[in-house]
Amino acid sequence: MEKIRVLIVDDSIVVRRVVREELESQADIEVAGSAPSGRIALEKMKQLNPDLVILDIEMPDMDGLTALTHLHRSHPATPVVMFSSLTELGAVATLEALSRGASDFFAKPGGPGGLEASRHVIRTELIPSIRALCARKQASPPIREKITSPPVPSCPIASTARIDVLAIGASTGGPNALAEIFTLFPPGLPVPIVVVQHMPPMFTQMLAERLSKNSQIPTVEAKSGSQLEPGKAWVAPGDHHLTLVREGTRICTKITQEPHENACRPAVDPLFRSVASIYGRNCLAVVLTGMGQDGLRGCEAIRAAGGQILVQDESTSVVWGMPGFVARAGLADRALPLPMIAGEIIRRIRGGCG
């Protein structure tokens, strides 16, 4: 099996050593090289031509954002994963990096136990992401059907039902996908929007602020007890599940720290299950790009309740994990390229499938 070749870019020699040790403990990954700054990384890219780059943000000489811009221009097909500090500044910079073309990101823990915590993040999150982003490099990649028309009718009877809520789930590649969709939504959308994006604390607040600033949909990080209102959006906070509950005549958000599902918190499945329970056939779920299969069980609940489901297609997904599982299970009404999803959402909310 051909190994995945990785370039590590970080100004900390300790971080470079830790990342190298963890990556080289994997039989299918090798470290092609390392660099202490963005400028040196750009020089090494020409010699090493790695399959993937792990990139820090705060570095001397040339920072990660500047280096990313050059990398995306000179090597547009090479995935770049940001590995940056878990700080407010780091969260803002990471979202900017994603908007500039980074494929994924992971928070670098700080504090006394930071190094051991970083090892855990590398093993459980970073390495699986490397494999997913470089899946086509593997000699025996997972079999993934190329689905253009899902194995269910593209316009089932349920799609004639009124839509009262829009629920969206996303992971790897999700922030950019969400930004593109939200930008196309008109003001005064007649339904509320609830979103789960796999992200740690702080990052979800910054994501909500960015979506609100760059679209006509007021968006906030969810808290318990907020009544849903049409035309507004709530994003699940990092390390908390977001669900919906009925309080008298009101439908409100509820934030919990129930156990992880699909190794995630927030997870898409709890939100989708609660949406199906409360709204029944009057809901629309959308599963965007992401690694793993979070959202599959929730989509089963939504389909059983008669709701509608759209998924992002493989060609426009950074990783066709979450939407791919839903599509292959025959649960999706349609699998669509990202540029078509907002229009389809609006059309379904306004009524009709034809």
C-alpha positions, -999 to +999 in steps of 0.1 A: +000+000+000+013+034-010+018+056+021+003+091+026+032+116+026+027+145+050+045+178+055+044+192+090+046+230+093+049+245+129+074+269+145+074+247+177+101+220+176+082+202+203+049+202+184+067+190+152+082+162+172+049+151+187+031+152+154+059+133+137+060+106+163+022+100+161+021+100+123+051+077+120+034+052+143+009+046+116+017+020+089+000+040+061+014+074+068+050+088+065+064+123+073+078+136+041+094+166+059+088+194+083+093+232+083+094+259+111+077+286+090+055+291+060+083+304+038+104+273+043+073+252+038+067+267+004+103+260-006+100+224+006+067+219-013+086+220-046+110+193-035+087+170-015+053+173-032+035+159-002+000+144-003-012+166+026+001+196+047-004+201+084-002+239+090+001+260+121-012+296+120+010+317+143+046+314+129+074+339+123+087+349+089+055+339+071+023+330+091+000+301+083-027+322+066-002+338+042+014+304+035-020+288+029-029+314+003+004+306-016-001+268-011-037+269-024-024+288-055+006+266-063-008+232-051-047+236-053-052+198-051-032+193-019-053+192+012-042+215+040-052+208+076-049+236+102-036+226+136-039+258+157-043+270+193-076+266+211-080+304+216-104+330+205-078+345+182-070+310+169-107+303+162-110+335+142-079+327+122-089+291+116-123+301+102-104+326+079-081+297+069-111+275+060-125+303+039-091+305+021-092+268+012-081+247+041-097+213+041-100+207+079-088+220+112-081+208+147-076+227+179-042+224+196-048+221+234-028+243+257-020+243+294+000+219+316-014+187+299-014+202+264+011+179+249-006+147+260-040+162+250-025+171+216-014+135+211-050+124+218-063+149+192-037+137+167-046+100+172-084+102+174-091+132+151-062+143+129-051+109+117-086+098+106-090+131+088-057+126+070-069+092+058-103+106+047-088+135+028-063+113+011-086+083+005-079+082-032-042+077-024-049+044-007-044+012-027-077-002-013-099+027-005-134+022+010-159+014-017-181+045-023-209+044-048-210+073-071-246+084-066-262+110-088-298+097-082-304+082-048-323+049-047-355+065-036-379+085-057-366+121-062-399+135-052-417+112-027-452+119-014-437+135+018-421+163-002-455+179-008-458+185+030-454+220+044-419+227+058-418+242+092-381+238+101-348+233+084-321+212+102-286+210+088-257+187+098-221+191+086-185+182+095-153+183+075-157+211+049-189+222+065-181+259+075-175+268+038-205+248+026-227+265+053-214+299+043-222+293+006-257+281+014-265+309+039-253+336+015-280+325-009-309+325+015-333+354+012-342+376+041-373+366+059-370+329+053-403+316+067-388+288+088-362+286+116-328+269+109-310+247+134-274+236+126-249+211+140-213+216+127-187+195+143-165+221+161-150+227+195-160+254+219-153+290+208-152+280+172-189+275+170-195+310+183-172+325+157-189+304+130-223+317+141-211+353+140-195+348+106-227+333+091-247+362+106-224+388+093-221+374+058-257+365+052-293+378+057-300+352+083-294+363+119-274+335+134-264+328+170-247+301+190-276+282+206-285+283+244-312+265+262-346+281+262-345+301+230-378+300+212-375+292+175-384+320+151-387+320+113-358+335+094-333+330+122-306+303+128-291+285+158-257+267+158-250+240+183-223+251+207-190+231+209-190+202+233-228+203+237-256+186+219-284+208+205-320+194+206-355+209+203-382+206+229-418+216+231-427+240+260-464+246+259-471+262+225-434+271+220-407+251+204-373+259+221-337+249+219-321+227+246-284+223+252-271+192+269-239+174+276-253+139+272-228+113+261-210+117+227-227+100+198-206+089+168-177+101+188-191+136+185-205+163+207-223+182+192-237+154+171-262+156+143-283+125+153-297+139+185-308+171+168-324+152+138-342+128+162-357+157+181-367+175+149-385+143+137-402+139+170-416+174+171-422+183+135-429+149+119-434+152+082-431+190+083-393+191+084-364+193+060-330+179+069-298+186+049-266+166+054-235+184+041-199+173+036-183+155+065-163+125+078-180+096+094-217+086+095-232+111+120-267+120+108-275+086+094-297+074+124-312+109+126-322+107+090-338+073+096-360+090+122-368+119+098-376+095+070-398+074+093-417+105+103-423+114+067-398+144+065-377+154+036-339+149+033-313+164+009-276+155+009-245+171-007-232+150-037-198+134-037-182+156-063-186+188-043-180+173-008-146+176+008-153+142+024-183+122+012-188+104+045-219+117+062-239+125+031-226+093+014-239+071+042-274+087+040-275+085+002-264+048+001-290+039+027-317+052+003-328+079+027-321+110+006-347+126-016-319+141-037-281+142-038-271+176-051-240+196-058-234+223-033-243+253-056-278+238-061-287+230-025-298+265-013-321+268-043-336+234-037-341+242+000-359+275-009-381+257-034-392+230-010-399+256+017-420+275-007-439+243-015-439+217-043-414+193-056-420+196-093 
